[in-house]
Amino acid sequence: MKIAMILGILLLSAAIIIIEFRDTKSKKARRVAAGITLMTAGLTILLFIQPGLPGPTELVKLVFGKIDLIMK
């Protein structure tokens, strides 16, 4: 069942990338859209396999929490 879910995530990501490539003409915008979509798909699959891992908000808190303390 997990394999079917992972394949579904990958197919949906591929569909998003294909649609974005049709709509944009700029190579830079295509790269950015594909990169963000692939990173999101990778994170989704990783969290699907290991649900106990901390989410992306924990990473943001870790990175920007220290900057917030420095700025005060």
mmJSON file of the N, C-alpha and C atoms, coordinates in Angstrom:
{"data_MODEL":{"atom_site":{
"group_PDB":["ATOM","ATOM","ATOM","ATOM","ATOM","ATOM","ATOM","ATOM","ATOM","ATOM","ATOM","ATOM","ATOM","ATOM","ATOM","ATOM","ATOM","ATOM","ATOM","ATOM","ATOM","ATOM","ATOM","ATOM","ATOM","ATOM","ATOM","ATOM","ATOM","ATOM","ATOM","ATOM","ATOM","ATOM","ATOM","ATOM","ATOM","ATOM","ATOM","ATOM","ATOM","ATOM","ATOM","ATOM","ATOM","ATOM","ATOM","ATOM","ATOM","ATOM","ATOM","ATOM","ATOM","ATOM","ATOM","ATOM","ATOM","ATOM","ATOM","ATOM","ATOM","ATOM","ATOM","ATOM","ATOM","ATOM","ATOM","ATOM","ATOM","ATOM","ATOM","ATOM","ATOM","ATOM","ATOM","ATOM","ATOM","ATOM","ATOM","ATOM","ATOM","ATOM","ATOM","ATOM","ATOM","ATOM","ATOM","ATOM","ATOM","ATOM","ATOM","ATOM","ATOM","ATOM","ATOM","ATOM","ATOM","ATOM","ATOM","ATOM","ATOM","ATOM","ATOM","ATOM","ATOM","ATOM","ATOM","ATOM","ATOM","ATOM","ATOM","ATOM","ATOM","ATOM","ATOM","ATOM","ATOM","ATOM","ATOM","ATOM","ATOM","ATOM","ATOM","ATOM","ATOM","ATOM","ATOM","ATOM","ATOM","ATOM","ATOM","ATOM","ATOM","ATOM","ATOM","ATOM","ATOM","ATOM","ATOM","ATOM","ATOM","ATOM","ATOM","ATOM","ATOM","ATOM","ATOM","ATOM","ATOM","ATOM","ATOM","ATOM","ATOM","ATOM","ATOM","ATOM","ATOM","ATOM","ATOM","ATOM","ATOM","ATOM","ATOM","ATOM","ATOM","ATOM","ATOM","ATOM","ATOM","ATOM","ATOM","ATOM","ATOM","ATOM","ATOM","ATOM","ATOM","ATOM","ATOM","ATOM","ATOM","ATOM","ATOM","ATOM","ATOM","ATOM","ATOM","ATOM","ATOM","ATOM","ATOM","ATOM","ATOM","ATOM","ATOM","ATOM","ATOM","ATOM","ATOM","ATOM","ATOM","ATOM","ATOM","ATOM","ATOM","ATOM","ATOM","ATOM","ATOM","ATOM","ATOM","ATOM","ATOM","ATOM","ATOM","ATOM"],
"id":[1,2,3,4,5,6,7,8,9,10,11,12,13,14,15,16,17,18,19,20,21,22,23,24,25,26,27,28,29,30,31,32,33,34,35,36,37,38,39,40,41,42,43,44,45,46,47,48,49,50,51,52,53,54,55,56,57,58,59,60,61,62,63,64,65,66,67,68,69,70,71,72,73,74,75,76,77,78,79,80,81,82,83,84,85,86,87,88,89,90,91,92,93,94,95,96,97,98,99,100,101,102,103,104,105,106,107,108,109,110,111,112,113,114,115,116,117,118,119,120,121,122,123,124,125,126,127,128,129,130,131,132,133,134,135,136,137,138,139,140,141,142,143,144,145,146,147,148,149,150,151,152,153,154,155,156,157,158,159,160,161,162,163,164,165,166,167,168,169,170,171,172,173,174,175,176,177,178,179,180,181,182,183,184,185,186,187,188,189,190,191,192,193,194,195,196,197,198,199,200,201,202,203,204,205,206,207,208,209,210,211,212,213,214,215,216],
"type_symbol":["N","C","C","N","C","C","N","C","C","N","C","C","N","C","C","N","C","C","N","C","C","N","C","C","N","C","C","N","C","C","N","C","C","N","C","C","N","C","C","N","C","C","N","C","C","N","C","C","N","C","C","N","C","C","N","C","C","N","C","C","N","C","C","N","C","C","N","C","C","N","C","C","N","C","C","N","C","C","N","C","C","N","C","C","N","C","C","N","C","C","N","C","C","N","C","C","N","C","C","N","C","C","N","C","C","N","C","C","N","C","C","N","C","C","N","C","C","N","C","C","N","C","C","N","C","C","N","C","C","N","C","C","N","C","C","N","C","C","N","C","C","N","C","C","N","C","C","N","C","C","N","C","C","N","C","C","N","C","C","N","C","C","N","C","C","N","C","C","N","C","C","N","C","C","N","C","C","N","C","C","N","C","C","N","C","C","N","C","C","N","C","C","N","C","C","N","C","C","N","C","C","N","C","C","N","C","C","N","C","C","N","C","C","N","C","C"],
"label_atom_id":["N","CA","C","N","CA","C","N","CA","C","N","CA","C","N","CA","C","N","CA","C","N","CA","C","N","CA","C","N","CA","C","N","CA","C","N","CA","C","N","CA","C","N","CA","C","N","CA","C","N","CA","C","N","CA","C","N","CA","C","N","CA","C","N","CA","C","N","CA","C","N","CA","C","N","CA","C","N","CA","C","N","CA","C","N","CA","C","N","CA","C","N","CA","C","N","CA","C","N","CA","C","N","CA","C","N","CA","C","N","CA","C","N","CA","C","N","CA","C","N","CA","C","N","CA","C","N","CA","C","N","CA","C","N","CA","C","N","CA","C","N","CA","C","N","CA","C","N","CA","C","N","CA","C","N","CA","C","N","CA","C","N","CA","C","N","CA","C","N","CA","C","N","CA","C","N","CA","C","N","CA","C","N","CA","C","N","CA","C","N","CA","C","N","CA","C","N","CA","C","N","CA","C","N","CA","C","N","CA","C","N","CA","C","N","CA","C","N","CA","C","N","CA","C","N","CA","C","N","CA","C","N","CA","C","N","CA","C","N","CA","C","N","CA","C","N","CA","C","N","CA","C"],
"label_alt_id":[null,null,null,null,null,null,null,null,null,null,null,null,null,null,null,null,null,null,null,null,null,null,null,null,null,null,null,null,null,null,null,null,null,null,null,null,null,null,null,null,null,null,null,null,null,null,null,null,null,null,null,null,null,null,null,null,null,null,null,null,null,null,null,null,null,null,null,null,null,null,null,null,null,null,null,null,null,null,null,null,null,null,null,null,null,null,null,null,null,null,null,null,null,null,null,null,null,null,null,null,null,null,null,null,null,null,null,null,null,null,null,null,null,null,null,null,null,null,null,null,null,null,null,null,null,null,null,null,null,null,null,null,null,null,null,null,null,null,null,null,null,null,null,null,null,null,null,null,null,null,null,null,null,null,null,null,null,null,null,null,null,null,null,null,null,null,null,null,null,null,null,null,null,null,null,null,null,null,null,null,null,null,null,null,null,null,null,null,null,null,null,null,null,null,null,null,null,null,null,null,null,null,null,null,null,null,null,null,null,null,null,null,null,null,null,null],
"label_comp_id":["MET","MET","MET","LYS","LYS","LYS","ILE","ILE","ILE","ALA","ALA","ALA","MET","MET","MET","ILE","ILE","ILE","LEU","LEU","LEU","GLY","GLY","GLY","ILE","ILE","ILE","LEU","LEU","LEU","LEU","LEU","LEU","LEU","LEU","LEU","SER","SER","SER","ALA","ALA","ALA","ALA","ALA","ALA","ILE","ILE","ILE","ILE","ILE","ILE","ILE","ILE","ILE","ILE","ILE","ILE","GLU","GLU","GLU","PHE","PHE","PHE","ARG","ARG","ARG","ASP","ASP","ASP","THR","THR","THR","LYS","LYS","LYS","SER","SER","SER","LYS","LYS","LYS","LYS","LYS","LYS","ALA","ALA","ALA","ARG","ARG","ARG","ARG","ARG","ARG","VAL","VAL","VAL","ALA","ALA","ALA","ALA","ALA","ALA","GLY","GLY","GLY","ILE","ILE","ILE","THR","THR","THR","LEU","LEU","LEU","MET","MET","MET","THR","THR","THR","ALA","ALA","ALA","GLY","GLY","GLY","LEU","LEU","LEU","THR","THR","THR","ILE","ILE","ILE","LEU","LEU","LEU","LEU","LEU","LEU","PHE","PHE","PHE","ILE","ILE","ILE","GLN","GLN","GLN","PRO","PRO","PRO","GLY","GLY","GLY","LEU","LEU","LEU","PRO","PRO","PRO","GLY","GLY","GLY","PRO","PRO","PRO","THR","THR","THR","GLU","GLU","GLU","LEU","LEU","LEU","VAL","VAL","VAL","LYS","LYS","LYS","LEU","LEU","LEU","VAL","VAL","VAL","PHE","PHE","PHE","GLY","GLY","GLY","LYS","LYS","LYS","ILE","ILE","ILE","ASP","ASP","ASP","LEU","LEU","LEU","ILE","ILE","ILE","MET","MET","MET","LYS","LYS","LYS"],
"label_asym_id":["A","A","A","A","A","A","A","A","A","A","A","A","A","A","A","A","A","A","A","A","A","A","A","A","A","A","A","A","A","A","A","A","A","A","A","A","A","A","A","A","A","A","A","A","A","A","A","A","A","A","A","A","A","A","A","A","A","A","A","A","A","A","A","A","A","A","A","A","A","A","A","A","A","A","A","A","A","A","A","A","A","A","A","A","A","A","A","A","A","A","A","A","A","A","A","A","A","A","A","A","A","A","A","A","A","A","A","A","A","A","A","A","A","A","A","A","A","A","A","A","A","A","A","A","A","A","A","A","A","A","A","A","A","A","A","A","A","A","A","A","A","A","A","A","A","A","A","A","A","A","A","A","A","A","A","A","A","A","A","A","A","A","A","A","A","A","A","A","A","A","A","A","A","A","A","A","A","A","A","A","A","A","A","A","A","A","A","A","A","A","A","A","A","A","A","A","A","A","A","A","A","A","A","A","A","A","A","A","A","A","A","A","A","A","A","A"],
"label_entity_id":["1","1","1","1","1","1","1","1","1","1","1","1","1","1","1","1","1","1","1","1","1","1","1","1","1","1","1","1","1","1","1","1","1","1","1","1","1","1","1","1","1","1","1","1","1","1","1","1","1","1","1","1","1","1","1","1","1","1","1","1","1","1","1","1","1","1","1","1","1","1","1","1","1","1","1","1","1","1","1","1","1","1","1","1","1","1","1","1","1","1","1","1","1","1","1","1","1","1","1","1","1","1","1","1","1","1","1","1","1","1","1","1","1","1","1","1","1","1","1","1","1","1","1","1","1","1","1","1","1","1","1","1","1","1","1","1","1","1","1","1","1","1","1","1","1","1","1","1","1","1","1","1","1","1","1","1","1","1","1","1","1","1","1","1","1","1","1","1","1","1","1","1","1","1","1","1","1","1","1","1","1","1","1","1","1","1","1","1","1","1","1","1","1","1","1","1","1","1","1","1","1","1","1","1","1","1","1","1","1","1","1","1","1","1","1","1"],
"label_seq_id":[1,1,1,2,2,2,3,3,3,4,4,4,5,5,5,6,6,6,7,7,7,8,8,8,9,9,9,10,10,10,11,11,11,12,12,12,13,13,13,14,14,14,15,15,15,16,16,16,17,17,17,18,18,18,19,19,19,20,20,20,21,21,21,22,22,22,23,23,23,24,24,24,25,25,25,26,26,26,27,27,27,28,28,28,29,29,29,30,30,30,31,31,31,32,32,32,33,33,33,34,34,34,35,35,35,36,36,36,37,37,37,38,38,38,39,39,39,40,40,40,41,41,41,42,42,42,43,43,43,44,44,44,45,45,45,46,46,46,47,47,47,48,48,48,49,49,49,50,50,50,51,51,51,52,52,52,53,53,53,54,54,54,55,55,55,56,56,56,57,57,57,58,58,58,59,59,59,60,60,60,61,61,61,62,62,62,63,63,63,64,64,64,65,65,65,66,66,66,67,67,67,68,68,68,69,69,69,70,70,70,71,71,71,72,72,72],
"pdbx_PDB_ins_code":[null,null,null,null,null,null,null,null,null,null,null,null,null,null,null,null,null,null,null,null,null,null,null,null,null,null,null,null,null,null,null,null,null,null,null,null,null,null,null,null,null,null,null,null,null,null,null,null,null,null,null,null,null,null,null,null,null,null,null,null,null,null,null,null,null,null,null,null,null,null,null,null,null,null,null,null,null,null,null,null,null,null,null,null,null,null,null,null,null,null,null,null,null,null,null,null,null,null,null,null,null,null,null,null,null,null,null,null,null,null,null,null,null,null,null,null,null,null,null,null,null,null,null,null,null,null,null,null,null,null,null,null,null,null,null,null,null,null,null,null,null,null,null,null,null,null,null,null,null,null,null,null,null,null,null,null,null,null,null,null,null,null,null,null,null,null,null,null,null,null,null,null,null,null,null,null,null,null,null,null,null,null,null,null,null,null,null,null,null,null,null,null,null,null,null,null,null,null,null,null,null,null,null,null,null,null,null,null,null,null,null,null,null,null,null,null],
"Cartn_x":[0.822,0.0,0.866,1.992,2.871,3.455,3.742,4.298,3.292,2.019,0.988,0.889,0.993,0.927,2.133,3.312,4.525,4.446,3.968,3.8,2.778,1.731,0.74,1.34,2.169,2.846,3.756,4.506,5.415,4.655,3.544,2.754,2.135,1.646,1.08,2.153,3.336,4.441,4.85,4.896,5.234,4.184,2.921,1.858,1.983,2.307,2.49,3.641,4.748,5.91,5.581,4.883,4.518,3.617,2.646,1.74,2.496,3.403,4.197,5.102,5.654,6.523,5.752,4.498,3.675,3.347,3.122,2.655,3.765,5.001,6.081,7.065,7.611,8.587,10.015,10.17,11.483,12.114,13.363,14.057,14.285,14.559,14.805,13.539,12.401,11.143,10.816,11.132,10.909,11.763,13.025,13.93,13.453,13.028,12.568,11.315,10.358,9.119,9.401,10.263,10.596,11.35,12.272,13.032,12.153,11.276,10.378,9.449,8.93,8.033,8.757,9.977,10.727,11.128,11.52,11.844,10.607,9.466,8.228,7.84,7.989,7.673,8.612,9.882,10.834,10.514,10.186,9.825,8.543,7.583,6.326,6.564,7.376,7.675,8.439,9.388,10.163,9.273,8.364,7.451,6.421,6.096,5.172,5.816,7.103,7.808,8.138,8.597,8.956,8.088,6.88,5.986,6.451,7.384,7.852,8.869,9.337,10.33,9.714,10.516,9.975,9.683,8.674,8.268,9.128,8.791,9.586,9.509,8.447,8.352,9.404,9.76,10.806,12.16,12.426,13.661,13.688,12.557,12.485,12.697,12.105,12.306,13.763,14.416,15.812,16.702,16.468,17.306,17.037,15.761,15.429,15.247,15.139,15.02,16.274,17.422,18.689,18.869,18.437,18.519,17.63,16.468,15.557,16.197,16.905,17.571,18.714,19.411,20.503,19.976,18.836,18.285,17.677,17.335,16.722,17.71],
"Cartn_y":[-1.196,0.0,1.261,1.178,2.345,2.639,1.588,1.772,2.511,2.171,2.838,4.319,4.621,6.019,6.802,6.187,6.859,7.088,6.093,6.27,7.36,7.44,8.502,9.878,10.01,11.28,11.66,10.67,10.943,11.3,10.623,10.948,12.342,12.678,14.01,15.089,14.836,15.785,15.943,14.825,14.886,15.668,15.485,16.234,17.729,18.089,19.502,20.096,19.367,19.862,20.014,19.053,19.134,20.33,20.549,21.695,23.003,23.074,24.293,24.544,23.502,23.664,24.166,23.766,24.257,25.732,26.168,27.533,28.569,28.18,29.159,29.03,30.156,30.18,30.34,30.92,31.18,29.904,29.659,28.47,28.56,29.762,29.948,29.63,30.101,29.83,28.347,27.683,26.244,25.49,25.888,25.226,25.417,26.623,26.91,26.098,26.096,25.342,23.849,23.315,21.888,21.574,22.443,22.22,22.218,23.189,23.261,22.055,21.68,20.524,19.24,19.058,17.841,17.792,18.947,18.971,18.657,19.19,18.928,17.458,16.88,15.464,14.603,14.948,14.202,14.278,15.465,15.636,14.881,14.909,14.198,12.697,12.156,10.724,10.374,11.208,10.963,10.975,11.943,12.007,10.893,10.414,9.29,8.01,7.828,6.621,6.688,7.844,8.037,9.152,8.854,9.918,10.596,10.025,10.612,11.723,11.924,12.977,14.357,15.315,16.675,17.271,18.119,18.731,19.929,20.574,21.711,22.924,23.039,24.182,24.099,22.894,22.734,23.207,22.957,23.43,24.957,25.554,27.019,27.605,27.003,27.475,27.353,26.277,26.066,27.125,27.409,28.355,29.788,30.176,31.572,31.897,30.91,31.157,31.8,31.352,31.92,33.347,33.587,34.951,35.897,35.406,36.216,36.58,35.646,35.936,36.949,36.863,37.793,39.208,39.328,40.636,41.343,40.629,41.276,41.97],
"Cartn_z":[0.0,0.0,0.0,0.713,0.749,-0.63,-1.381,-2.721,-3.603,-3.491,-4.291,-3.916,-2.631,-2.194,-2.694,-2.635,-3.104,-4.611,-5.355,-6.801,-7.116,-6.313,-6.488,-6.26,-5.243,-4.959,-6.119,-6.63,-7.744,-9.022,-9.288,-10.477,-10.379,-9.203,-9.009,-9.162,-8.644,-8.783,-10.246,-10.97,-12.394,-13.17,-12.82,-13.492,-13.223,-12.002,-11.656,-12.459,-12.55,-13.297,-14.773,-15.346,-16.767,-17.03,-16.18,-16.355,-16.207,-15.245,-15.07,-16.275,-16.858,-18.019,-19.223,-19.353,-20.473,-20.326,-19.088,-18.853,-18.805,-18.524,-18.394,-19.547,-19.939,-21.022,-20.511,-19.344,-18.783,-18.222,-18.588,-18.088,-16.588,-16.102,-14.673,-13.864,-14.335,-13.636,-13.669,-14.771,-14.865,-13.862,-13.745,-12.792,-11.36,-11.045,-9.678,-9.365,-10.278,-10.058,-9.926,-10.776,-10.706,-9.417,-9.017,-7.793,-6.56,-6.464,-5.308,-5.278,-6.442,-6.505,-6.124,-6.607,-6.28,-4.805,-4.248,-2.818,-1.978,-2.373,-1.65,-1.746,-2.937,-3.105,-2.256,-2.249,-1.437,0.042,0.515,1.923,2.249,1.339,1.559,1.667,0.781,0.82,2.09,2.458,3.677,4.91,4.993,6.141,6.099,4.896,4.787,5.302,5.002,5.431,6.925,7.395,8.804,9.405,9.839,10.325,11.612,12.324,13.574,13.396,12.178,11.933,12.137,12.586,12.722,11.354,11.302,10.042,9.676,8.582,8.121,9.055,9.827,10.745,11.838,12.238,13.25,12.712,11.444,10.821,10.77,10.427,10.373,11.763,12.764,14.138,14.549,14.161,14.501,13.85,12.572,11.834,12.265,12.267,12.52,13.991,14.843,16.277,16.841,16.36,16.824,16.307,15.085,14.535,15.332,15.745,16.54,17.882,18.498,19.77,19.586,18.483,18.204,17.975,17.305,16.966,18.167,19.223,20.394,21.246],
"occupancy":[1.0,1.0,1.0,1.0,1.0,1.0,1.0,1.0,1.0,1.0,1.0,1.0,1.0,1.0,1.0,1.0,1.0,1.0,1.0,1.0,1.0,1.0,1.0,1.0,1.0,1.0,1.0,1.0,1.0,1.0,1.0,1.0,1.0,1.0,1.0,1.0,1.0,1.0,1.0,1.0,1.0,1.0,1.0,1.0,1.0,1.0,1.0,1.0,1.0,1.0,1.0,1.0,1.0,1.0,1.0,1.0,1.0,1.0,1.0,1.0,1.0,1.0,1.0,1.0,1.0,1.0,1.0,1.0,1.0,1.0,1.0,1.0,1.0,1.0,1.0,1.0,1.0,1.0,1.0,1.0,1.0,1.0,1.0,1.0,1.0,1.0,1.0,1.0,1.0,1.0,1.0,1.0,1.0,1.0,1.0,1.0,1.0,1.0,1.0,1.0,1.0,1.0,1.0,1.0,1.0,1.0,1.0,1.0,1.0,1.0,1.0,1.0,1.0,1.0,1.0,1.0,1.0,1.0,1.0,1.0,1.0,1.0,1.0,1.0,1.0,1.0,1.0,1.0,1.0,1.0,1.0,1.0,1.0,1.0,1.0,1.0,1.0,1.0,1.0,1.0,1.0,1.0,1.0,1.0,1.0,1.0,1.0,1.0,1.0,1.0,1.0,1.0,1.0,1.0,1.0,1.0,1.0,1.0,1.0,1.0,1.0,1.0,1.0,1.0,1.0,1.0,1.0,1.0,1.0,1.0,1.0,1.0,1.0,1.0,1.0,1.0,1.0,1.0,1.0,1.0,1.0,1.0,1.0,1.0,1.0,1.0,1.0,1.0,1.0,1.0,1.0,1.0,1.0,1.0,1.0,1.0,1.0,1.0,1.0,1.0,1.0,1.0,1.0,1.0,1.0,1.0,1.0,1.0,1.0,1.0,1.0,1.0,1.0,1.0,1.0,1.0],
"B_iso_or_equiv":[0.0,0.0,0.0,0.0,0.0,0.0,0.0,0.0,0.0,0.0,0.0,0.0,0.0,0.0,0.0,0.0,0.0,0.0,0.0,0.0,0.0,0.0,0.0,0.0,0.0,0.0,0.0,0.0,0.0,0.0,0.0,0.0,0.0,0.0,0.0,0.0,0.0,0.0,0.0,0.0,0.0,0.0,0.0,0.0,0.0,0.0,0.0,0.0,0.0,0.0,0.0,0.0,0.0,0.0,0.0,0.0,0.0,0.0,0.0,0.0,0.0,0.0,0.0,0.0,0.0,0.0,0.0,0.0,0.0,0.0,0.0,0.0,0.0,0.0,0.0,0.0,0.0,0.0,0.0,0.0,0.0,0.0,0.0,0.0,0.0,0.0,0.0,0.0,0.0,0.0,0.0,0.0,0.0,0.0,0.0,0.0,0.0,0.0,0.0,0.0,0.0,0.0,0.0,0.0,0.0,0.0,0.0,0.0,0.0,0.0,0.0,0.0,0.0,0.0,0.0,0.0,0.0,0.0,0.0,0.0,0.0,0.0,0.0,0.0,0.0,0.0,0.0,0.0,0.0,0.0,0.0,0.0,0.0,0.0,0.0,0.0,0.0,0.0,0.0,0.0,0.0,0.0,0.0,0.0,0.0,0.0,0.0,0.0,0.0,0.0,0.0,0.0,0.0,0.0,0.0,0.0,0.0,0.0,0.0,0.0,0.0,0.0,0.0,0.0,0.0,0.0,0.0,0.0,0.0,0.0,0.0,0.0,0.0,0.0,0.0,0.0,0.0,0.0,0.0,0.0,0.0,0.0,0.0,0.0,0.0,0.0,0.0,0.0,0.0,0.0,0.0,0.0,0.0,0.0,0.0,0.0,0.0,0.0,0.0,0.0,0.0,0.0,0.0,0.0,0.0,0.0,0.0,0.0,0.0,0.0,0.0,0.0,0.0,0.0,0.0,0.0],
"pdbx_formal_charge":[null,null,null,null,null,null,null,null,null,null,null,null,null,null,null,null,null,null,null,null,null,null,null,null,null,null,null,null,null,null,null,null,null,null,null,null,null,null,null,null,null,null,null,null,null,null,null,null,null,null,null,null,null,null,null,null,null,null,null,null,null,null,null,null,null,null,null,null,null,null,null,null,null,null,null,null,null,null,null,null,null,null,null,null,null,null,null,null,null,null,null,null,null,null,null,null,null,null,null,null,null,null,null,null,null,null,null,null,null,null,null,null,null,null,null,null,null,null,null,null,null,null,null,null,null,null,null,null,null,null,null,null,null,null,null,null,null,null,null,null,null,null,null,null,null,null,null,null,null,null,null,null,null,null,null,null,null,null,null,null,null,null,null,null,null,null,null,null,null,null,null,null,null,null,null,null,null,null,null,null,null,null,null,null,null,null,null,null,null,null,null,null,null,null,null,null,null,null,null,null,null,null,null,null,null,null,null,null,null,null,null,null,null,null,null,null],
"auth_seq_id":[1,1,1,2,2,2,3,3,3,4,4,4,5,5,5,6,6,6,7,7,7,8,8,8,9,9,9,10,10,10,11,11,11,12,12,12,13,13,13,14,14,14,15,15,15,16,16,16,17,17,17,18,18,18,19,19,19,20,20,20,21,21,21,22,22,22,23,23,23,24,24,24,25,25,25,26,26,26,27,27,27,28,28,28,29,29,29,30,30,30,31,31,31,32,32,32,33,33,33,34,34,34,35,35,35,36,36,36,37,37,37,38,38,38,39,39,39,40,40,40,41,41,41,42,42,42,43,43,43,44,44,44,45,45,45,46,46,46,47,47,47,48,48,48,49,49,49,50,50,50,51,51,51,52,52,52,53,53,53,54,54,54,55,55,55,56,56,56,57,57,57,58,58,58,59,59,59,60,60,60,61,61,61,62,62,62,63,63,63,64,64,64,65,65,65,66,66,66,67,67,67,68,68,68,69,69,69,70,70,70,71,71,71,72,72,72],
"auth_comp_id":["MET","MET","MET","LYS","LYS","LYS","ILE","ILE","ILE","ALA","ALA","ALA","MET","MET","MET","ILE","ILE","ILE","LEU","LEU","LEU","GLY","GLY","GLY","ILE","ILE","ILE","LEU","LEU","LEU","LEU","LEU","LEU","LEU","LEU","LEU","SER","SER","SER","ALA","ALA","ALA","ALA","ALA","ALA","ILE","ILE","ILE","ILE","ILE","ILE","ILE","ILE","ILE","ILE","ILE","ILE","GLU","GLU","GLU","PHE","PHE","PHE","ARG","ARG","ARG","ASP","ASP","ASP","THR","THR","THR","LYS","LYS","LYS","SER","SER","SER","LYS","LYS","LYS","LYS","LYS","LYS","ALA","ALA","ALA","ARG","ARG","ARG","ARG","ARG","ARG","VAL","VAL","VAL","ALA","ALA","ALA","ALA","ALA","ALA","GLY","GLY","GLY","ILE","ILE","ILE","THR","THR","THR","LEU","LEU","LEU","MET","MET","MET","THR","THR","THR","ALA","ALA","ALA","GLY","GLY","GLY","LEU","LEU","LEU","THR","THR","THR","ILE","ILE","ILE","LEU","LEU","LEU","LEU","LEU","LEU","PHE","PHE","PHE","ILE","ILE","ILE","GLN","GLN","GLN","PRO","PRO","PRO","GLY","GLY","GLY","LEU","LEU","LEU","PRO","PRO","PRO","GLY","GLY","GLY","PRO","PRO","PRO","THR","THR","THR","GLU","GLU","GLU","LEU","LEU","LEU","VAL","VAL","VAL","LYS","LYS","LYS","LEU","LEU","LEU","VAL","VAL","VAL","PHE","PHE","PHE","GLY","GLY","GLY","LYS","LYS","LYS","ILE","ILE","ILE","ASP","ASP","ASP","LEU","LEU","LEU","ILE","ILE","ILE","MET","MET","MET","LYS","LYS","LYS"],
"auth_asym_id":["A","A","A","A","A","A","A","A","A","A","A","A","A","A","A","A","A","A","A","A","A","A","A","A","A","A","A","A","A","A","A","A","A","A","A","A","A","A","A","A","A","A","A","A","A","A","A","A","A","A","A","A","A","A","A","A","A","A","A","A","A","A","A","A","A","A","A","A","A","A","A","A","A","A","A","A","A","A","A","A","A","A","A","A","A","A","A","A","A","A","A","A","A","A","A","A","A","A","A","A","A","A","A","A","A","A","A","A","A","A","A","A","A","A","A","A","A","A","A","A","A","A","A","A","A","A","A","A","A","A","A","A","A","A","A","A","A","A","A","A","A","A","A","A","A","A","A","A","A","A","A","A","A","A","A","A","A","A","A","A","A","A","A","A","A","A","A","A","A","A","A","A","A","A","A","A","A","A","A","A","A","A","A","A","A","A","A","A","A","A","A","A","A","A","A","A","A","A","A","A","A","A","A","A","A","A","A","A","A","A","A","A","A","A","A","A"],
"auth_atom_id":["N","CA","C","N","CA","C","N","CA","C","N","CA","C","N","CA","C","N","CA","C","N","CA","C","N","CA","C","N","CA","C","N","CA","C","N","CA","C","N","CA","C","N","CA","C","N","CA","C","N","CA","C","N","CA","C","N","CA","C","N","CA","C","N","CA","C","N","CA","C","N","CA","C","N","CA","C","N","CA","C","N","CA","C","N","CA","C","N","CA","C","N","CA","C","N","CA","C","N","CA","C","N","CA","C","N","CA","C","N","CA","C","N","CA","C","N","CA","C","N","CA","C","N","CA","C","N","CA","C","N","CA","C","N","CA","C","N","CA","C","N","CA","C","N","CA","C","N","CA","C","N","CA","C","N","CA","C","N","CA","C","N","CA","C","N","CA","C","N","CA","C","N","CA","C","N","CA","C","N","CA","C","N","CA","C","N","CA","C","N","CA","C","N","CA","C","N","CA","C","N","CA","C","N","CA","C","N","CA","C","N","CA","C","N","CA","C","N","CA","C","N","CA","C","N","CA","C","N","CA","C","N","CA","C","N","CA","C","N","CA","C","N","CA","C","N","CA","C","N","CA","C"],
"pdbx_PDB_model_num":[1,1,1,1,1,1,1,1,1,1,1,1,1,1,1,1,1,1,1,1,1,1,1,1,1,1,1,1,1,1,1,1,1,1,1,1,1,1,1,1,1,1,1,1,1,1,1,1,1,1,1,1,1,1,1,1,1,1,1,1,1,1,1,1,1,1,1,1,1,1,1,1,1,1,1,1,1,1,1,1,1,1,1,1,1,1,1,1,1,1,1,1,1,1,1,1,1,1,1,1,1,1,1,1,1,1,1,1,1,1,1,1,1,1,1,1,1,1,1,1,1,1,1,1,1,1,1,1,1,1,1,1,1,1,1,1,1,1,1,1,1,1,1,1,1,1,1,1,1,1,1,1,1,1,1,1,1,1,1,1,1,1,1,1,1,1,1,1,1,1,1,1,1,1,1,1,1,1,1,1,1,1,1,1,1,1,1,1,1,1,1,1,1,1,1,1,1,1,1,1,1,1,1,1,1,1,1,1,1,1,1,1,1,1,1,1]
}}}
